[in-house]
Amino acid sequence: MSVVDEAGHLQGRTRYNAAIMERGNLAQWVGAAVTFCAVLVALFKDSVRDSWRKPKLIATCGITPPWTVRVPLFVRRNNGESWKGEGYWVRVKVTNTGKTRAEKVQVSLSNLRYKPDVDGDFSEDSRQHFPLNLQWSHLGIPILDGISPDMYAFCDVIALSDPANPHWPRTADTAANRTVGCLQLEVKLPPEFESLRPGSWKLTLKIAAANAAPIEKTLQFSHTGEWRTDDVAMRRKCLRVSLE
């Protein structure tokens, strides 16, 4: 073999070995990347799956049924006194749009703001007994056992009665012929702590579950103090309810 042929042979051999090394390095990098991805999946698959499947709570409320409902009221006292009439219940609808059941769901009232007239700014109410949970509709409990996916439950926030009801809680400075809102709290408080006099109110609500992050909503509730026997006129002239 000539010197030229031998040099060419060595050159080709060198290129061949370099190609083999490059393929080996590439295989090593691919193998390392696959191993790294496998470790990531092993470490985070449960949290990613739980994040995708966790419950998700949304809250809605408005002036129309089923959020604000007019219902018959009947009160009978131990002394035999009784009264029959009507009232309103303002309720928040809590829906679970997630993939798993929401456990131990609660709606908490954390702040109150008030203004007496249409004009002017809201100011923080002086009552400092919050936060307190509200009661779930028809159950009267502050913590609901759970809400399944694509299901909902109602939570009572405010009740309002015909002022002719002699047993309705009211403060001494509210006229007997004016409506008074009553917060539906987990504990029974004196009228000066749970009553909402005529005017506009903003209630800060927090909705959460044991396995779902809390959301915060503001319920705006207004009542003029008037009572109308006609439901349509009452909603149009005397009540305002919204959630944002």
MARSE-741388 format. One line per 8 residues: number of its first residue (from 1); their letters; for each residue x, y, z of N, C-alpha, C. Coordinates in nm, 4 decimals. Example, Ala and Ser with C-alpha at 12.3 -4.5 7.8 and 13.67 -1.06 7.14 Angstrom:
1> as> 1.3190:-0.5690:0.7800:1.2300:-0.4500:0.7800:1.3200:-0.3300:0.7800; 1.2850:-0.2250:0.7080:1.3670:-0.1060:0.7140:1.2900:0.0030:0.7870;
! end
This chain:
1> msvvdeag> 0.0862:-0.1200:0.0000:0.0000:0.0000:0.0000:0.0887:0.1235:0.0000; 0.0540:0.2181:-0.0820:0.1350:0.3400:-0.0898:0.1078:0.4300:0.0303; 0.1980:0.5269:0.0445:0.1833:0.6212:0.1559:0.0533:0.7006:0.1418; 0.0193:0.7369:0.0186:-0.1050:0.8138:-0.0056:-0.2266:0.7312:0.0311; -0.2277:0.6039:-0.0092:-0.3419:0.5176:0.0222:-0.3550:0.4971:0.1719; -0.2414:0.4818:0.2347:-0.2447:0.4589:0.3814:-0.2972:0.5821:0.4533; -0.2566:0.6997:0.4067:-0.3061:0.8235:0.4695:-0.4555:0.8388:0.4507; -0.5018:0.8052:0.3297:-0.6465:0.8135:0.3053:-0.7226:0.7156:0.3906;
9> hlqgrtry> -0.6642:0.5964:0.4083:-0.7300:0.4960:0.4922:-0.7401:0.5436:0.6364; -0.6330:0.6039:0.6857:-0.6330:0.6529:0.8237:-0.7341:0.7670:0.8412; -0.7417:0.8526:0.7385:-0.8371:0.9643:0.7444:-0.9805:0.9144:0.7507; -1.0119:0.8163:0.6682:-1.1461:0.7589:0.6677:-1.1781:0.6910:0.7995; -1.0775:0.6225:0.8522:-1.0979:0.5544:0.9803:-1.1269:0.6551:1.0912; -1.0554:0.7670:1.0849:-1.0748:0.8708:1.1869:-1.2151:0.9292:1.1795; -1.2609:0.9555:1.0532:-1.3973:1.0088:1.0375:-1.5011:0.9091:1.0853; -1.4775:0.7832:1.0608:-1.5709:0.6781:1.1038:-1.5810:0.6736:1.2561;
17> naaimerg> -1.4642:0.6790:1.3213:-1.4627:0.6757:1.4682:-1.5323:0.7988:1.5267; -1.5094:0.9150:1.4629:-1.5739:1.0380:1.5102:-1.7252:1.0280:1.4982; -1.7727:0.9693:1.3869:-1.9171:0.9522:1.3676:-1.9754:0.8600:1.4730; -1.9003:0.7528:1.5033:-1.9463:0.6605:1.6069:-1.9562:0.7303:1.7415; -1.8582:0.8134:1.7726:-1.8572:0.8856:1.9010:-1.9734:0.9844:1.9074; -1.9987:1.0535:1.7931:-2.1096:1.1486:1.7913:-2.2423:1.0784:1.8160; -2.2608:0.9636:1.7483:-2.3848:0.8877:1.7703:-2.3946:0.8411:1.9143; -2.2822:0.8010:1.9718:-2.2829:0.7581:2.1117:-2.3184:0.8709:2.2063;
25> nlaqwvga> -2.2604:0.9907:2.1803:-2.2921:1.1069:2.2641:-2.4392:1.1453:2.2526; -2.4918:1.1414:2.1275:-2.6337:1.1731:2.1068:-2.7228:1.0755:2.1817; -2.6878:0.9474:2.1755:-2.7669:0.8463:2.2463:-2.7634:0.8706:2.3962; -2.6453:0.9094:2.4468:-2.6335:0.9382:2.5895:-2.7205:1.0572:2.6292; -2.7185:1.1642:2.5446:-2.8007:1.2814:2.5737:-2.9491:1.2470:2.5692; -2.9889:1.1707:2.4697:-3.1298:1.1294:2.4607:-3.1679:1.0462:2.5818; -3.0819:0.9545:2.6196:-3.1090:0.8707:2.7368:-3.1214:0.9536:2.8635; -3.0328:1.0533:2.8790:-3.0387:1.1401:2.9972:-3.1672:1.2221:2.9993;
33> avtfcavl> -3.2068:1.2723:2.8799:-3.3294:1.3515:2.8724:-3.4520:1.2676:2.9063; -3.4559:1.1439:2.8553:-3.5675:1.0541:2.8859:-3.5729:1.0240:3.0344; -3.4566:0.9998:3.0948:-3.4509:0.9728:3.2390:-3.4983:1.0930:3.3189; -3.4553:1.2143:3.2776:-3.4959:1.3369:3.3467:-3.6466:1.3558:3.3403; -3.7027:1.3338:3.2205:-3.8485:1.3471:3.2047:-3.9232:1.2448:3.2894; -3.8692:1.1240:3.2959:-3.9330:1.0200:3.3772:-3.9331:1.0585:3.5245; -3.8215:1.1189:3.5707:-3.8133:1.1635:3.7101:-3.9158:1.2746:3.7364; -3.9272:1.3701:3.6408:-4.0251:1.4781:3.6573:-4.1663:1.4244:3.6663;
41> valfkdsv> -4.1998:1.3310:3.5791:-4.3335:1.2717:3.5809:-4.3587:1.2014:3.7132; -4.2599:1.1280:3.7611:-4.2757:1.0555:3.8871:-4.2953:1.1510:4.0041; -4.2243:1.2660:3.9998:-4.2316:1.3610:4.1106:-4.3608:1.4418:4.1107; -4.4060:1.4817:3.9914:-4.5137:1.5803:3.9847:-4.6440:1.5288:3.9249; -4.6517:1.4023:3.8891:-4.7738:1.3552:3.8224:-4.8961:1.3672:3.9124; -4.8779:1.3390:4.0431:-4.9928:1.3456:4.1349:-5.0425:1.4889:4.1503; -4.9462:1.5839:4.1657:-4.9876:1.7228:4.1847:-5.0509:1.7792:4.0586; -4.9960:1.7427:3.9403:-5.0544:1.7889:3.8149:-5.1938:1.7304:3.7962;
49> rdswrkpk> -5.2082:1.6024:3.8256:-5.3384:1.5379:3.8118:-5.4390:1.5983:3.9093; -5.3945:1.6203:4.0353:-5.4845:1.6782:4.1346:-5.5240:1.8204:4.0974; -5.4267:1.8963:4.0409:-5.4566:2.0335:4.0004:-5.5617:2.0354:3.8895; -5.5521:1.9423:3.7967:-5.6477:1.9366:3.6867:-5.7833:1.8862:3.7331; -5.7829:1.7981:3.8322:-5.9071:1.7349:3.8752:-5.9690:1.8008:3.9985; -5.9037:1.9004:4.0557:-5.9540:1.9568:4.1805:-6.0889:2.0269:4.1600; -6.1685:2.0421:4.2671:-6.2967:2.1132:4.2545:-6.2739:2.2609:4.2255; -6.3711:2.3208:4.1594:-6.3673:2.4641:4.1301:-6.5041:2.5222:4.1643;
57> liatcgit> -6.5052:2.6175:4.2560:-6.6306:2.6755:4.3037:-6.6567:2.8101:4.2357; -6.7799:2.8304:4.1918:-6.8235:2.9610:4.1425:-6.9505:2.9994:4.2173; -6.9728:3.1292:4.2337:-7.0887:3.1784:4.3082:-7.1664:3.2775:4.2232; -7.2995:3.2689:4.2309:-7.3868:3.3604:4.1583:-7.4994:3.4078:4.2498; -7.5554:3.5245:4.2186:-7.6690:3.5770:4.2956:-7.7352:3.6878:4.2151; -7.8640:3.7074:4.2359:-7.9370:3.8114:4.1643:-8.0704:3.8399:4.2300; -8.1456:3.9327:4.1721:-8.2727:3.9761:4.2285:-8.3864:3.8792:4.1989; -8.3693:3.7919:4.0978:-8.4761:3.7014:4.0557:-8.4605:3.5647:4.1226;
65> ppwtvrvp> -8.5696:3.4833:4.1232:-8.5553:3.3451:4.1680:-8.4612:3.2699:4.0735; -8.3874:3.1711:4.1204:-8.3967:3.1084:4.2522:-8.3077:3.1729:4.3585; -8.2400:3.2850:4.3238:-8.1509:3.3470:4.4211:-8.2285:3.4245:4.5277; -8.3175:3.5117:4.4830:-8.4009:3.5884:4.5765:-8.5435:3.5370:4.5645; -8.5918:3.4752:4.6710:-8.7224:3.4095:4.6656:-8.8165:3.4699:4.7694; -8.9413:3.4811:4.7299:-9.0463:3.5266:4.8225:-9.1180:3.4030:4.8753; -9.1258:3.3916:5.0064:-9.1796:3.2700:5.0679:-9.2809:3.3067:5.1766; -9.3755:3.2169:5.2043:-9.4673:3.2396:5.3160:-9.3958:3.2215:5.4493;
73> lfvrrnng> -9.4322:3.3021:5.5462:-9.3756:3.2928:5.6808:-9.4872:3.2647:5.7802; -9.4563:3.1781:5.8750:-9.5517:3.1500:5.9832:-9.4741:3.1407:6.1136; -9.5103:3.2262:6.2088:-9.4400:3.2309:6.3368:-9.5388:3.1989:6.4481; -9.5028:3.1062:6.5343:-9.5844:3.0750:6.6520:-9.4942:3.0756:6.7752; -9.5321:3.1517:6.8761:-9.4562:3.1620:6.9993:-9.5090:3.0640:7.1029; -9.4275:3.0398:7.2047:-9.4683:2.9479:7.3118:-9.5904:2.9988:7.3879; -9.6110:3.1300:7.3897:-9.7266:3.1855:7.4607:-9.8546:3.1799:7.3772; -9.8450:3.1191:7.2592:-9.9622:3.1051:7.1748:-9.9763:3.2110:7.0680;
81> eswkgegy> -9.8976:3.3167:7.0759:-9.9045:3.4207:6.9731:-9.8532:3.3664:6.8405; -9.9161:3.4100:6.7332:-9.8734:3.3645:6.6003:-9.8899:3.4779:6.4992; -9.8181:3.4649:6.3900:-9.8276:3.5624:6.2811:-9.8032:3.4893:6.1502; -9.8770:3.5279:6.0471:-9.8613:3.4675:5.9158:-9.8498:3.5777:5.8121; -9.7502:3.5656:5.7240:-9.7294:3.6661:5.6203:-9.6284:3.6165:5.5182; -9.5463:3.7081:5.4650:-9.4474:3.6719:5.3637:-9.3145:3.7407:5.3897; -9.2117:3.6872:5.3278:-9.0785:3.7454:5.3394:-8.9912:3.7038:5.2221; -8.8715:3.7587:5.2173:-8.7754:3.7280:5.1110:-8.6493:3.6645:5.1703;
89> wvrvkvtn> -8.5934:3.5713:5.0961:-8.4629:3.5153:5.1295:-8.3682:3.5416:5.0129; -8.2559:3.6061:5.0422:-8.1511:3.6291:4.9426:-8.0446:3.5213:4.9617; -8.0174:3.4465:4.8531:-7.9293:3.3306:4.8641:-7.8200:3.3350:4.7563; -7.7053:3.2827:4.7919:-7.5965:3.2659:4.6959:-7.5972:3.1220:4.6475; -7.5882:3.1047:4.5170:-7.5804:2.9715:4.4579:-7.4337:2.9359:4.4360; -7.3879:2.8285:4.5003:-7.2484:2.7846:4.4889:-7.2454:2.6573:4.4042; -7.1738:2.6632:4.2920:-7.1669:2.5519:4.1965:-7.0240:2.4994:4.1893; -7.0112:2.3676:4.1835:-6.8809:2.3038:4.1655:-6.8655:2.2663:4.0184;
97> tgktraek> -6.7803:2.3397:3.9454:-6.7562:2.3112:3.8039:-6.6302:2.2287:3.7823; -6.5696:2.1819:3.8913:-6.4472:2.1027:3.8808:-6.4741:1.9563:3.8539; -6.3675:1.8757:3.8655:-6.3738:1.7338:3.8307:-6.3948:1.6428:3.9511; -6.3769:1.6954:4.0726:-6.3945:1.6132:4.1928:-6.4859:1.6847:4.2912; -6.5316:1.6112:4.3899:-6.6236:1.6618:4.4911:-6.5540:1.7656:4.5801; -6.6205:1.8768:4.6042:-6.5710:1.9779:4.6979:-6.6134:1.9381:4.8390; -6.5169:1.9295:4.9292:-6.5427:1.8816:5.0641:-6.5478:1.9978:5.1640; -6.6437:1.9889:5.2578:-6.6553:2.0848:5.3680:-6.6588:2.2290:5.3152;
105> vqvslsnl> -6.7677:2.2626:5.2488:-6.7813:2.3927:5.1824:-6.8439:2.4936:5.2791; -6.7890:2.6148:5.2790:-6.8425:2.7178:5.3667:-6.8435:2.8526:5.2963; -6.9389:2.9364:5.3365:-6.9494:3.0742:5.2880:-6.9379:3.1648:5.4095; -6.8372:3.2513:5.4077:-6.8084:3.3350:5.5240:-6.8321:3.4817:5.4904; -6.8941:3.5530:5.5839:-6.9117:3.6976:5.5730:-6.7977:3.7644:5.6486; -6.7137:3.8405:5.5768:-6.5937:3.8948:5.6409:-6.5955:4.0464:5.6579; -6.6879:4.1156:5.5883:-6.6865:4.2613:5.5980:-6.8213:4.3183:5.5559; -6.8610:4.4303:5.6185:-6.9857:4.5004:5.5867:-6.9560:4.6466:5.5593;
113> rykpdvdg> -7.0148:4.7004:5.4506:-7.0065:4.8433:5.4239:-7.1468:4.8963:5.3955; -7.1697:5.0222:5.4297:-7.3066:5.0757:5.4264:-7.3073:5.2202:5.3782; -7.4148:5.2556:5.3054:-7.4460:5.3961:5.2788:-7.5974:5.4119:5.2842; -7.6469:5.5163:5.3481:-7.7917:5.5297:5.3688:-7.8687:5.5743:5.2458; -7.8019:5.6442:5.1528:-7.8716:5.7009:5.0369:-7.8099:5.6512:4.9065; -7.8770:5.6853:4.7966:-7.8256:5.6479:4.6647:-7.6920:5.7159:4.6384; -7.6836:5.8429:4.6750:-7.5593:5.9187:4.6569:-7.4663:5.8942:4.7752; -7.3397:5.9278:4.7545:-7.2432:5.9130:4.8630:-7.1607:5.7860:4.8484;
121> dfsedsrq> -7.0658:5.7714:4.9391:-6.9746:5.6575:4.9366:-7.0088:5.5587:5.0473; -6.9685:5.4340:5.0241:-6.9844:5.3322:5.1266:-6.8797:5.3527:5.2360; -6.9200:5.3296:5.3584:-6.8269:5.3331:5.4711:-6.8354:5.2005:5.5461; -6.7242:5.1606:5.6059:-6.7203:5.0320:5.6743:-6.8102:5.0341:5.7962; -6.8894:4.9303:5.8134:-6.9782:4.9189:5.9284:-6.8956:4.8967:6.0543; -6.9409:4.9526:6.1640:-6.8616:4.9493:6.2880:-6.8651:4.8154:6.3597; -6.9557:4.7258:6.3171:-6.9657:4.5969:6.3859:-6.8452:4.5090:6.3522; -6.7755:4.4620:6.4550:-6.6493:4.3906:6.4350:-6.6582:4.2439:6.4759;
129> hfplnlqw> -6.7729:4.1810:6.4572:-6.7868:4.0410:6.4970:-6.7606:3.9452:6.3820; -6.7118:3.9961:6.2705:-6.6839:3.9107:6.1559:-6.5367:3.8721:6.1549; -6.4988:3.7636:6.0876:-6.5813:3.6819:5.9973:-6.6671:3.5793:6.0716; -6.7830:3.5511:6.0104:-6.8723:3.4454:6.0580:-6.9291:3.3731:5.9359; -6.9487:3.2436:5.9505:-7.0087:3.1665:5.8414:-7.1574:3.1956:5.8308; -7.2090:3.1805:5.7087:-7.3521:3.1875:5.6837:-7.4102:3.0463:5.6810; -7.5431:3.0349:5.6804:-7.6088:2.9044:5.6900:-7.6567:2.8558:5.5535; -7.6376:2.7268:5.5299:-7.6828:2.6668:5.4043:-7.8343:2.6510:5.4054;
137> shlgipil> -7.8947:2.6828:5.2921:-8.0407:2.6851:5.2804:-8.1030:2.5506:5.3156; -8.2138:2.5555:5.3889:-8.2952:2.4408:5.4286:-8.2258:2.3499:5.5308; -8.0963:2.3687:5.5527:-8.0228:2.2825:5.6451:-7.9888:2.3546:5.7759; -7.9640:2.4851:5.7664:-7.9311:2.5627:5.8852:-7.7956:2.5290:5.9439; -7.7015:2.4850:5.8610:-7.5679:2.4488:5.9080:-7.4646:2.5398:5.8420; -7.3512:2.5681:5.9104:-7.2511:2.6599:5.8541:-7.1525:2.5945:5.7581; -7.1333:2.4640:5.7673:-7.0386:2.3939:5.6810:-7.1107:2.2787:5.6129; -7.1127:2.2830:5.4803:-7.1795:2.1791:5.4017:-7.0827:2.0636:5.3792;
145> dgispdmy> -7.1321:1.9417:5.3953:-7.0448:1.8240:5.3845:-6.9735:1.8186:5.2501; -7.0418:1.8527:5.1402:-6.9746:1.8511:5.0109:-7.0682:1.8886:4.8976; -7.0083:1.9227:4.7823:-7.0821:1.9483:4.6581:-7.0139:1.8681:4.5479; -7.0878:1.7782:4.4858:-7.0323:1.6931:4.3808:-7.0106:1.7730:4.2523; -6.9290:1.7193:4.1577:-6.9075:1.7891:4.0311:-7.0386:1.8147:3.9561; -7.0496:1.9344:3.8972:-7.1680:1.9760:3.8203:-7.2945:1.9804:3.9058; -7.2777:1.9990:4.0363:-7.3909:2.0145:4.1271:-7.3768:2.1489:4.1996; -7.4847:2.1905:4.2677:-7.4824:2.3198:4.3355:-7.5617:2.3120:4.4658;
153> afcdvial> -7.5431:2.4151:4.5477:-7.6196:2.4290:4.6717:-7.6400:2.5774:4.6980; -7.7475:2.6105:4.7694:-7.7774:2.7496:4.8020:-7.7400:2.7787:4.9472; -7.6868:2.8990:4.9679:-7.6521:2.9445:5.1022:-7.7305:3.0721:5.1323; -7.8026:3.0738:5.2458:-7.8793:3.1918:5.2853:-7.7850:3.3035:5.3301; -7.8132:3.4249:5.2824:-7.7317:3.5403:5.3219:-7.8145:3.6403:5.4023; -7.9305:3.6800:5.3474:-8.0147:3.7816:5.4112:-8.1601:3.7387:5.4031; -8.2342:3.7646:5.5092:-8.3794:3.7466:5.5091:-8.4455:3.8818:5.5337; -8.5625:3.9005:5.4742:-8.6360:4.0266:5.4855:-8.7831:3.9929:5.5027;
161> sdpanphw> -8.8447:4.0488:5.6045:-8.9851:4.0167:5.6331:-9.0751:4.1376:5.6144; -9.2019:4.1082:5.5889:-9.3064:4.2102:5.5970:-9.2939:4.2763:5.7351; -9.2831:4.4091:5.7418:-9.2669:4.4759:5.8716:-9.3847:4.4566:5.9668; -9.4962:4.4051:5.9150:-9.6086:4.3762:6.0043:-9.5788:4.2590:6.0973; -9.4717:4.1849:6.0703:-9.4318:4.0723:6.1539:-9.3817:4.1243:6.2887; -9.4552:4.1013:6.3974:-9.4152:4.1574:6.5274:-9.2957:4.0842:6.5900; -9.2595:3.9696:6.5357:-9.1524:3.8893:6.5939:-9.0192:3.9058:6.5194; -9.0183:3.9894:6.4170:-8.8963:4.0053:6.3383:-8.7951:4.0906:6.4151;
169> prtadtaa> -8.6684:4.0518:6.4180:-8.5689:4.1315:6.4918:-8.5461:4.2671:6.4264; -8.5443:4.3714:6.5066:-8.5189:4.5062:6.4572:-8.4557:4.5889:6.5690; -8.3810:4.6891:6.5290:-8.3193:4.7779:6.6273:-8.4197:4.8835:6.6727; -8.3910:4.9434:6.7871:-8.4848:5.0385:6.8462:-8.5008:5.1643:6.7609; -8.3995:5.1956:6.6784:-8.4068:5.3191:6.5995:-8.4689:5.2985:6.4615; -8.5259:5.1802:6.4356:-8.5911:5.1533:6.3075:-8.7425:5.1550:6.3264; -8.8117:5.2331:6.2453:-8.9578:5.2442:6.2581:-9.0243:5.1088:6.2355; -9.1356:5.0883:6.3035:-9.2034:4.9582:6.2985:-9.2614:4.9272:6.1607;
177> nrtvgclq> -9.2823:5.0295:6.0782:-9.3403:5.0059:5.9454:-9.2342:4.9968:5.8355; -9.1052:4.9829:5.8711:-8.9962:4.9751:5.7742:-8.9372:4.8340:5.7719; -8.8987:4.7887:5.6535:-8.8368:4.6566:5.6428:-8.6961:4.6598:5.7023; -8.6555:4.5437:5.7559:-8.5223:4.5285:5.8145:-8.4638:4.3963:5.7652; -8.3451:4.4021:5.7082:-8.2775:4.2796:5.6676:-8.2158:4.2097:5.7872; -8.2062:4.0794:5.7789:-8.1500:4.0001:5.8892:-8.0449:3.9049:5.8314; -7.9204:3.9191:5.8749:-7.8132:3.8312:5.8295:-7.8363:3.6890:5.8802; -7.8135:3.5915:5.7932:-7.8361:3.4509:5.8289:-7.7037:3.3866:5.8740;
185> levklppe> -7.6588:3.4259:5.9906:-7.5285:3.3851:6.0428:-7.5362:3.2512:6.1150; -7.4194:3.1916:6.1368:-7.4124:3.0611:6.2025:-7.4519:3.0671:6.3498; -7.4467:3.1863:6.4084:-7.4893:3.2038:6.5475:-7.5937:3.3149:6.5536; -7.6850:3.3040:6.6474:-7.7885:3.4055:6.6655:-7.7320:3.5201:6.7475; -7.7390:3.6417:6.6921:-7.6862:3.7594:6.7592:-7.7990:3.8572:6.7901; -7.7774:3.9510:6.8815:-7.8775:4.0548:6.9071:-7.9053:4.1364:6.7811; -8.0235:4.1971:6.7709:-8.0608:4.2706:6.6493:-7.9590:4.3762:6.6069; -7.8944:4.4426:6.7024:-7.7996:4.5471:6.6643:-7.6760:4.4926:6.5915;
193> feslrpgs> -7.6560:4.3606:6.5962:-7.5401:4.3004:6.5313:-7.5759:4.2250:6.4023; -7.7011:4.1884:6.3840:-7.7371:4.1091:6.2659:-7.8370:4.1782:6.1743; -7.8849:4.2974:6.2113:-7.9877:4.3670:6.1327:-7.9245:4.4604:6.0305; -7.9922:4.4720:5.9139:-7.9504:4.5627:5.8077:-8.0621:4.6646:5.7861; -8.0423:4.7860:5.8335:-8.1441:4.8907:5.8213:-8.1571:4.9337:5.6752; -8.2634:5.0077:5.6404:-8.2812:5.0511:5.5013:-8.1603:5.1293:5.4504; -8.1291:5.1063:5.3242:-8.0128:5.1677:5.2622:-7.9433:5.0667:5.1732; -7.8175:5.0936:5.1396:-7.7393:5.0054:5.0532:-7.6246:4.9438:5.1322;
201> wkltlkia> -7.6047:4.8149:5.1099:-7.5020:4.7396:5.1816:-7.4128:4.6654:5.0836; -7.2856:4.6565:5.1177:-7.1921:4.5706:5.0464:-7.1351:4.4681:5.1440; -7.1539:4.3418:5.1097:-7.1097:4.2322:5.1954:-6.9953:4.1590:5.1250; -6.8823:4.1472:5.1916:-6.7702:4.0717:5.1368:-6.7846:3.9260:5.1789; -6.7964:3.8380:5.0787:-6.8152:3.6951:5.1043:-6.6921:3.6182:5.0583; -6.6533:3.5189:5.1358:-6.5478:3.4261:5.0957:-6.6073:3.2865:5.0899; -6.5897:3.2218:4.9751:-6.6428:3.0865:4.9533:-6.5249:2.9921:4.9356; -6.5215:2.8846:5.0136:-6.4068:2.7940:5.0080:-6.4501:2.6538:5.0471;
209> aanaapie> -6.3613:2.5584:5.0204:-6.3799:2.4194:5.0619:-6.2474:2.3692:5.1172; -6.2518:2.2534:5.1853:-6.1296:2.1969:5.2417:-6.0275:2.1650:5.1339; -6.0734:2.1347:5.0132:-5.9837:2.0991:4.9033:-5.9949:2.1938:4.7843; -6.0389:2.3179:4.8088:-6.0492:2.4181:4.7021:-6.0110:2.5547:4.7571; -5.9363:2.6296:4.6780:-5.8924:2.7628:4.7192:-6.0125:2.8566:4.7334; -6.0083:2.9496:4.8293:-6.1211:3.0412:4.8475:-6.1336:3.1420:4.7342; -6.2568:3.1822:4.7075:-6.2835:3.2910:4.6143:-6.3552:3.4007:4.6926; -6.3385:3.5245:4.6493:-6.3997:3.6375:4.7196:-6.4981:3.7079:4.6280;
217> ktlqfsht> -6.6173:3.7352:4.6803:-6.7222:3.8031:4.6054:-6.7812:3.9148:4.6905; -6.8372:4.0160:4.6222:-6.9056:4.1252:4.6912:-7.0535:4.1223:4.6551; -7.1369:4.1031:4.7561:-7.2820:4.1045:4.7375:-7.3336:4.2432:4.7712; -7.4027:4.3040:4.6772:-7.4628:4.4339:4.7029:-7.6130:4.4157:4.7228; -7.6610:4.4644:4.8362:-7.8018:4.4493:4.8740:-7.8562:4.5852:4.9162; -7.9679:4.6239:4.8548:-8.0322:4.7507:4.8903:-8.1804:4.7274:4.9142; -8.2347:4.7944:5.0148:-8.3801:4.7950:5.0338:-8.4208:4.9321:5.0855; -8.5346:4.9783:5.0380:-8.5792:5.1148:5.0679:-8.6479:5.1264:5.2036;
225> gewrtddv> -8.6881:5.0130:5.2610:-8.7665:5.0152:5.3842:-8.9144:4.9980:5.3588; -8.9565:5.0135:5.2317:-9.0980:4.9942:5.1966:-9.1289:4.8456:5.1782; -9.2558:4.8111:5.1994:-9.3032:4.6757:5.1715:-9.4200:4.6835:5.0746; -9.4140:4.6043:4.9686:-9.5225:4.5972:4.8707:-9.5815:4.4562:4.8721; -9.7133:4.4486:4.8701:-9.7778:4.3173:4.8651:-9.7585:4.2507:4.7292; -9.7364:4.3313:4.6258:-9.7136:4.2790:4.4919:-9.5648:4.2481:4.4745; -9.5342:4.1240:4.4404:-9.3956:4.0799:4.4293:-9.3204:4.1551:4.3198; -9.3835:4.1730:4.2048:-9.3172:4.2419:4.0933:-9.2820:4.3855:4.1324;
233> amrrkclr> -9.3749:4.4558:4.1945:-9.3506:4.5937:4.2371:-9.2437:4.5992:4.3458; -9.2437:4.5007:4.4345:-9.1433:4.4966:4.5419:-9.0027:4.4836:4.4841; -8.9867:4.3945:4.3884:-8.8536:4.3744:4.3284:-8.8109:4.4960:4.2447; -8.9070:4.5596:4.1790:-8.8746:4.6713:4.0903:-8.8472:4.7993:4.1677; -8.9207:4.8229:4.2756:-8.9143:4.9523:4.3451:-8.8354:4.9492:4.4757; -8.8304:4.8345:4.5419:-8.7839:4.8339:4.6814:-8.6586:4.7521:4.7090; -8.6179:4.6667:4.6145:-8.5047:4.5769:4.6380:-8.4023:4.5872:4.5255; -8.2753:4.5699:4.5610:-8.1670:4.5548:4.4638:-8.0708:4.4481:4.5171;
241> vsle> -8.0363:4.3530:4.4304:-7.9439:4.2460:4.4689:-7.8518:4.2183:4.3502; -7.7218:4.2160:4.3744:-7.6252:4.1803:4.2704:-7.4996:4.1237:4.3348; -7.4203:4.0535:4.2545:-7.2962:3.9917:4.3028:-7.1852:4.0203:4.2026; -7.0718:4.0627:4.2543:-6.9579:4.0917:4.1651:-6.8278:4.0439:4.2280;
! end
